[in-house]
Amino acid sequence: MNVRELMGRIILDKYAPPSVLVNDRYEILYFQGNTDQYLAPPSGEPSFNLLKMAREGLRYKLTAAIRQAMKEKRTVSYQGVQLKQKDDGATVDLHIQPLLETPEAPANLFLVVFEEKTPAGTKGKGRKTPTGAGEGEARLTILEQELQATKEYLETTIEELGASNEELQSANEELQSTNEELETAREELQSTNEELVSVNSELQMKIDDMTEISNDINNLFTSTEVGIIFLDTQLGIRRFTPNMTQFFNLIPSDAGRSLRDITSKTVYDNICQDAEEVLATLQTKEMEIKAGVEGKWYNMRILPYRTSENMINGVVLTFVDITERKRLEDVIRAARIYAESIVDTVREPLLALDGDLMVVSANRSFYRMFKMSAADTENRRIYDLGGGQWNIPSLRELLEEIIPQNTSFEDFAVEVEFPDLGRKKMLLNARQIPVGESQPALILLAMEDITDKRPD
C-alpha cells in the first residue's frame, strides 16, 4: 500500500462519518467506519438488509430518504433525526447520495452517511436539564418528528403500493392476454395434434405397405434365379440378390462400396467400363459371359436405373443363366452339321423348301448337277430357279398340298428342258419335315435323274 492510500484509509477511519453502501434492494454492500450506533444485526437469520439492521427511529427515515433519492436521482438529507436508545437519545443527520454508474460501480448504488450531531451518552454538560414545561415541549418535539417520519413513510408506502398496484394491474392484463393467447395456442395445438394423429395413421399405413412391398421384393430376390445388382451413378452398390455371389465376391456389408473394389468371378473384366458407358449413353448393353467355377453361361444386361421422375440414378445389372440354352444350341448346331453332312453326302440332288416353297438350302449334288450356286438358289421360289424350268403345274399342285395336308408323294416323273443340260427325265420324291412347334415345317424334295435308265 502506498502512502496516499494509507493516508486516505486513516482519514476515512478516524475522521470520516460512518457510512454504508447499499443497492436498490437495501442490501448493504460495504461498511465504512463504526456504524454500531446506527445499525445492529437483527434477530433470527443473518441479514445485511439496511432496514432490518437500522436502529429504532432510523428505519422510517431511511426508507423514505432512499426511495426519494432513488426516484429523484439526487442527494436527499434529513436533519436532526432522533435515535431511541435505553439511556439517552442521539441526533443524527442522514445523507443519501446516489452514485453515478462507472465501469467500477454499477447503477442503483447509494451511499448512506450517518453524521452525528449530539454524541451518544452525552447529557449536555454545562447545560441545565429541562424540567417541567420545557421537558414536555422536548417530548412533544420528538413525537412530532416521529409522527412526521411516520407520515412520510406512510406516504412513500402508499405511493409504492399505488405503483405496485399499477404494475400488478398491467401484469394482470398481460397475464390475461397471455392466457387468451395460450388458450388459442392450446386450441391450435389440439387441432394440430389431431392432424398429426391423422397424418401418423396415414404414415403408419404407408409404412405397413412399404414393409409388405419390401418383404415381397426380398422374397422375390431370394427366390429368383436371376442375379441382380443395383448401382448408383458412382457405381456404388445399393442392393443385390443372393445369386450375385456367383459373379462377384460379395457379402451383405458390401452395400455402399464401389463395384470397382469387388473381385469378379467372371471371365469378362470390363463390366465396370460397360456400366460407365451405359451411364454415359443411356443405351442398354447385352452380352453373353462365362462365370463361376462350373463355367456356366449367363446373359448379362446393363441398363439405366430410372426413378419415378424419369431421372437416371444409376444402372442395373442382371445375369440370367443361359447354360441350358447354350447346351441346346450346341446340340442343335451339332445336329445341323450332322444333317448337313449327311445331306451333302447324298448323291441325289436335294432341296429344302419352306411353307412358301422358298428354297432354304440345297446339297452339293444339286449345285453340281444343275450347275447353280447357292446365291442363285437359296431364298428363291422353286418355280423361279434357272429359267423357270420347275414351274410345272402338276408339281406345283403336289407341293402346295404337302404342307396343308401333311402328306407326301413318291416317284413323280417329270420331264424338264434345261438350257445347259438338255431335256432330262426326273423322278421326284417329296416329304414334309417337322422342325418344331415354334418353326414352320419344311419340305424335303429329292430328285433322281432317270434319263439314261431303261424302263424295266
C-alpha positions in Angstrom: 0.0 0.0 0.0 1.4 3.4 -0.9 1.4 6.5 1.3 -1.6 8.1 -0.4 -3.7 5.1 0.1 -2.5 4.8 3.7 -3.4 8.4 4.5 -6.7 8.0 2.8 -7.5 4.9 4.8 -6.5 6.6 8.2 -8.6 9.7 7.4 -11.6 7.7 6.5 -11.3 5.5 9.6 -10.6 8.4 12.1 -12.4 11.4 10.7 -15.0 10.5 8.1 -18.5 9.9 9.4 -19.9 6.3 9.5 -21.5 5.2 6.2 -22.7 2.2 4.2 -23.0 1.4 0.5 -26.4 -0.2 -0.4 -28.1 -1.2 -3.6 -31.7 -0.7 -4.7 -32.8 -3.7 -2.7 -31.5 -2.1 0.6 -28.7 -4.7 0.8 -25.5 -3.4 2.4 -22.5 -4.0 0.2 -19.8 -2.2 2.2 -19.4 -0.7 5.8 -17.2 2.4 6.4 -16.4 3.5 10.0 -18.2 2.5 13.2 -21.8 2.0 12.4 -22.8 0.2 15.6 -24.6 3.2 17.0 -27.0 3.2 13.9 -27.1 -0.4 12.8 -27.3 -3.7 14.6 -27.7 -7.3 13.5 -31.4 -8.4 13.5 -32.6 -11.4 15.5 -33.0 -14.7 13.7 -31.3 -15.5 10.4 -28.3 -13.3 9.5 -29.2 -10.4 7.1 -27.5 -7.4 5.6 -30.7 -5.6 4.8 -30.3 -1.9 5.9 -33.9 -1.5 7.0 -33.8 -4.7 9.2 -30.5 -3.6 10.8 -31.4 0.1 11.3 -32.0 1.0 15.0 -35.3 2.4 16.3 -36.0 5.8 15.0 -34.0 5.5 11.8 -35.9 2.9 9.8 -38.8 5.1 8.6 -36.5 8.0 7.7 -34.0 5.7 5.9 -36.9 4.1 3.8 -38.3 7.5 2.8 -34.9 9.0 2.1 -33.7 6.2 -0.1 -36.9 6.0 -2.0 -36.8 9.7 -2.6 -33.2 9.6 -3.7 -34.0 6.6 -6.0 -37.0 8.4 -7.5 -35.4 11.9 -8.0 -31.8 10.7 -8.7 -30.3 13.3 -6.3 -28.9 13.5 -2.8 -31.5 13.6 0.0 -30.7 14.7 3.5 -32.7 14.6 6.8 -31.5 16.8 9.7 -31.8 16.0 13.3 -33.2 12.5 13.2 -33.7 11.4 16.8 -32.3 7.9 17.8 -34.1 5.9 20.5 -31.7 4.2 23.0 -32.0 3.0 26.6 -30.1 5.7 28.3 -30.3 8.7 26.1 -31.1 9.7 22.5 -28.7 10.9 19.9 -29.4 13.2 17.0 -28.0 12.3 13.6 -28.2 13.8 10.1 -28.9 11.4 7.3 -27.4 11.9 3.8 -28.5 9.6 0.9 -26.4 10.1 -2.2 -27.0 8.1 -5.5 -23.7 7.0 -7.1 -23.1 7.5 -10.8 -22.7 4.4 -12.9 -19.0 3.8 -13.7 -17.0 0.8 -15.0 -16.1 0.1 -11.4 -19.5 0.5 -9.9 -22.9 -0.5 -11.4 -26.1 1.6 -11.3 -28.6 1.8 -8.4 -26.0 2.1 -5.7 -26.5 4.6 -2.8 -24.1 5.9 -0.2 -25.8 6.3 3.2 -23.9 8.7 5.6 -24.6 9.0 9.3 -23.4 12.4 10.6 -23.8 12.6 14.4 -24.8 15.9 15.9 -25.0 15.0 19.6 -22.6 12.3 20.7 -24.2 9.3 22.2 -24.1 9.2 26.0 -23.7 13.0 26.4 -26.2 14.6 28.8 -25.3 18.2 27.9 -22.6 19.1 30.4 -22.8 22.8 31.4 -26.4 22.8 30.4 -29.5 22.8 32.5 -31.7 19.7 32.3 -35.1 20.8 31.2 -37.8 20.3 33.7 -41.5 20.9 33.9 -42.9 22.5 30.8 -39.6 22.5 29.0 -39.4 18.7 29.3 -42.9 18.4 27.9 -42.0 20.6 25.0 -38.9 18.5 24.2 -41.0 15.3 24.4 -43.6 16.9 22.1 -40.9 17.8 19.6 -39.7 14.3 19.5 -43.2 12.9 19.0 -43.8 15.4 16.2 -40.6 14.3 14.5 -41.6 10.7 14.8 -45.1 11.5 13.5 -43.7 13.4 10.6 -41.3 10.5 9.8 -44.2 8.0 10.1 -46.3 10.2 7.8 -43.6 10.4 5.2 -43.0 6.7 5.4 -46.7 6.0 5.0 -46.9 8.4 2.0 -43.9 6.6 0.5 -45.5 3.3 1.2 -48.8 4.4 -0.3 -47.0 5.7 -3.5 -45.2 2.4 -3.7 -48.4 0.5 -3.2 -50.0 2.6 -6.0 -47.1 1.9 -8.3 -47.2 -1.7 -7.3 -51.0 -1.9 -7.9 -50.5 -0.3 -11.4 -47.7 -2.8 -12.2 -49.9 -5.6 -10.9 -52.8 -4.4 -12.9 -50.6 -4.2 -16.0 -49.2 -7.6 -15.2 -52.7 -8.9 -14.7 -53.8 -7.6 -18.1 -50.7 -9.0 -19.7 -51.3 -12.3 -18.0 -54.9 -12.2 -19.1 -53.8 -11.5 -22.7 -51.2 -14.3 -22.4 -53.8 -16.6 -21.0 -56.0 -15.9 -24.0 -53.1 -16.5 -26.3 -52.3 -19.7 -24.5 -55.9 -20.8 -24.9 -55.8 -20.0 -28.6 -52.5 -21.8 -28.8 -53.9 -24.7 -26.9 -56.8 -25.0 -29.4 -54.4 -24.7 -32.3 -52.2 -27.4 -30.7 -55.2 -29.6 -30.2 -56.1 -29.2 -33.8 -52.5 -29.7 -34.9 -52.4 -32.8 -32.7 -55.5 -34.2 -34.3 -53.9 -33.6 -37.8 -50.7 -35.2 -36.6 -52.6 -38.2 -35.4 -54.3 -38.4 -38.8 -51.0 -38.0 -40.6 -49.4 -40.5 -38.3 -52.1 -43.0 -39.1 -51.6 -42.4 -42.9 -47.8 -42.7 -42.5 -48.3 -45.9 -40.5 -50.4 -47.4 -43.3 -47.8 -46.3 -45.8 -45.1 -47.8 -43.7 -47.0 -51.1 -43.5 -47.5 -51.0 -47.3 -43.8 -50.3 -47.8 -42.9 -53.1 -45.4 -45.1 -55.5 -47.3 -43.6 -54.4 -50.6 -40.1 -54.7 -49.1 -40.9 -58.2 -47.9 -42.2 -59.1 -51.4 -39.1 -57.7 -53.0 -36.8 -59.5 -50.6 -38.6 -62.8 -51.2 -38.5 -62.2 -54.9 -34.8 -61.5 -54.8 -34.3 -64.6 -52.6 -36.4 -67.0 -54.8 -35.4 -65.8 -58.2 -32.5 -67.4 -60.0 -31.7 -64.1 -61.8 -28.7 -62.2 -60.4 -29.5 -58.5 -60.0 -27.3 -55.7 -58.6 -28.3 -52.0 -58.3 -25.5 -49.4 -58.6 -25.6 -45.6 -58.1 -24.1 -43.1 -60.5 -20.7 -43.7 -59.0 -21.1 -47.5 -59.3 -21.6 -47.8 -55.6 -23.5 -50.9 -54.6 -27.1 -50.2 -53.4 -28.6 -53.7 -53.3 -28.1 -57.1 -54.8 -29.7 -60.5 -54.9 -28.1 -63.6 -53.2 -27.3 -65.0 -56.7 -24.9 -62.2 -57.3 -22.3 -64.0 -55.2 -21.9 -66.3 -58.2 -20.4 -63.4 -60.2 -18.7 -61.2 -57.5 -17.2 -61.9 -54.1 -20.0 -60.1 -52.3 -21.1 -60.0 -48.6 -24.1 -58.1 -47.1 -21.8 -55.5 -45.6 -20.5 -54.5 -49.1 -23.5 -52.3 -49.6 -22.2 -48.8 -50.2 -18.8 -49.9 -51.6 -17.8 -49.3 -55.2 -18.1 -52.2 -57.6 -14.6 -51.5 -58.7 -13.3 -52.7 -55.3 -15.1 -56.1 -55.6 -13.3 -59.1 -57.2 -15.2 -60.6 -60.1 -15.7 -64.3 -60.7 -16.4 -63.9 -64.4 -14.1 -64.3 -67.4 -15.2 -60.8 -68.5 -13.2 -58.0 -66.9 -14.9 -54.9 -68.4 -18.1 -54.8 -66.5 -17.4 -51.5 -64.7 -16.3 -49.9 -68.0 -19.6 -51.1 -69.7 -21.6 -49.8 -66.8 -20.0 -46.3 -67.1 -20.6 -46.5 -70.9 -24.3 -47.2 -70.2 -24.5 -44.2 -67.8 -22.9 -42.0 -70.5 -25.0 -43.2 -73.5 -28.2 -44.4 -71.7 -28.2 -47.3 -74.1 -28.8 -50.9 -72.8 -25.9 -53.2 -73.3 -26.2 -57.0 -73.5 -23.7 -59.9 -73.9 -23.1 -63.5 -73.0 -20.4 -64.2 -70.5 -19.0 -67.2 -68.7 -18.8 -67.2 -64.9 -18.4 -69.5 -61.9 -16.2 -72.4 -61.2 -18.6 -74.6 -63.2 -18.2 -72.5 -66.3 -21.9 -71.6 -66.6 -23.0 -69.2 -69.3 -25.1 -66.1 -68.4 -26.8 -63.4 -70.4 -25.6 -60.1 -68.9 -27.7 -56.9 -69.4 -26.8 -53.4 -68.2 -29.5 -50.8 -68.4 -30.0 -47.4 -66.8 -31.8 -47.1 -63.5 -34.7 -44.7 -63.9 -36.6 -43.2 -61.0 -40.3 -42.5 -60.9 -39.5 -38.9 -62.1 -37.7 -40.4 -65.1 -34.3 -39.4 -63.7 -31.2 -41.6 -64.3 -29.9 -42.5 -60.8 -27.5 -45.4 -61.6 -27.5 -48.7 -63.5 -29.0 -52.2 -63.1 -27.0 -55.3 -63.9 -28.9 -58.6 -64.5 -27.4 -62.0 -65.0 -29.7 -64.8 -66.5 -28.5 -68.4 -66.6 -28.5 -69.5 -70.2 -26.3 -72.6 -69.7 -29.1 -74.9 -70.8 -29.9 -72.8 -73.8 -26.2 -72.8 -74.8 -26.2 -76.6 -74.4 -29.3 -76.9 -76.6 -27.8 -74.6 -79.1 -24.7 -76.7 -79.2 -26.8 -79.8 -79.6 -28.8 -78.2 -82.4 -25.7 -76.9 -84.1 -24.1 -80.4 -83.9 -27.3 -81.9 -85.2 -27.5 -79.4 -88.1 -23.9 -80.0 -89.0 -24.5 -83.8 -88.8 -27.7 -83.5 -91.0 -25.9 -81.2 -93.5 -23.1 -83.6 -93.7 -25.5 -86.4 -94.4 -27.3 -84.4 -97.0 -24.1 -83.3 -98.7 -23.0 -86.9 -99.0 -26.3 -88.0 -100.7 -25.7 -88.4 -104.5 -29.2 -87.3 -105.5 -30.0 -83.6 -105.7 -32.0 -82.4 -102.6 -33.8 -79.2 -101.9 -35.2 -78.0 -98.6 -38.3 -75.7 -99.1 -40.3 -73.7 -96.6 -44.1 -73.3 -96.5 -44.0 -70.7 -99.2 -41.9 -73.0 -101.4 -38.8 -70.8 -101.0 -35.5 -72.7 -101.1 -33.9 -72.9 -97.7 -30.9 -74.9 -98.7 -29.6 -77.4 -101.3 -27.0 -80.1 -101.3 -23.8 -80.2 -103.3 -25.3 -82.7 -105.7 -28.0 -80.2 -106.7 -25.4 -77.5 -107.4 -23.2 -79.9 -109.3 -25.9 -81.4 -111.4 -27.7 -78.2 -112.4 -24.6 -76.0 -112.4 -26.0 -73.5 -110.0 -24.6 -71.6 -106.9 -26.1 -71.0 -103.5 -26.6 -67.3 -104.3 -28.7 -68.3 -107.3 -30.7 -70.9 -105.3 -31.3 -70.0 -101.7 -34.2 -67.7 -100.7 -35.8 -68.0 -104.1 -39.0 -69.8 -105.0 -38.5 -73.2 -106.7 -40.6 -72.0 -109.6 -38.1 -69.2 -110.3 -34.9 -71.3 -110.3 -32.9 -71.3 -113.5 -35.2 -70.2 -116.3 -38.4 -71.4 -114.7 -38.0 -75.0 -115.6 -39.5 -76.2 -112.3 -42.7 -74.2 -112.9 -44.7 -77.3 -113.6 -48.4 -77.1 -112.8 -48.7 -80.7 -111.7 -45.6 -80.3 -109.4 -47.0 -77.0 -108.0 -50.2 -78.7 -107.1 -48.4 -81.6 -105.4 -46.1 -79.3 -103.4 -48.8 -77.0 -102.3 -50.8 -79.9 -100.9 -48.0 -81.3 -98.8 -47.8 -78.7 -96.2 -51.6 -78.1 -95.6 -52.4 -81.9 -95.7 -49.2 -83.2 -94.1 -48.8 -85.7 -97.0 -46.0 -86.7 -99.3 -45.6 -88.0 -102.8 -43.1 -90.5 -104.3 -41.8 -91.3 -107.8 -43.4 -88.3 -109.5 -41.9 -88.4 -113.0 -41.4 -85.1 -114.9 -39.5 -84.1 -118.0 -37.7 -80.8 -117.8 -35.8 -78.9 -120.5 -32.6 -77.4 -119.1 -30.7 -74.9 -121.1 -27.3 -76.3 -120.3 -28.2 -80.0 -119.7 -30.9 -80.5 -122.4 -34.0 -82.5 -121.7 -34.0 -84.5 -118.5 -36.4 -87.0 -117.1 -36.6 -86.7 -113.3 -38.2 -88.8 -110.7 -39.3 -86.6 -107.7 -40.0 -87.6 -104.1 -41.2 -85.1 -101.5 -42.0 -85.3 -97.8 -42.8 -82.9 -95.0 -40.2 -82.5 -92.3 -41.5 -81.2 -88.9 -38.9 -78.8 -87.3 -40.6 -77.7 -84.1 -43.6 -76.0 -82.6 -42.3 -72.5 -83.0 -41.0 -73.0 -86.5 -42.8 -73.9 -89.7 -42.4 -77.3 -91.3 -40.1 -77.8 -94.2 -40.4 -79.9 -97.5 -37.6 -82.1 -98.5 -37.6 -82.6 -102.3 -35.4 -85.3 -103.7 -34.6 -85.6 -107.4 -33.4 -88.6 -109.3 -32.2 -88.4 -112.9 -33.7 -91.4 -114.8 -33.0 -90.0 -118.3 -30.5 -92.8 -119.2 -32.2 -95.6 -117.3 -34.3 -98.1 -119.3 -37.7 -99.0 -118.1 -38.0 -102.4 -116.5 
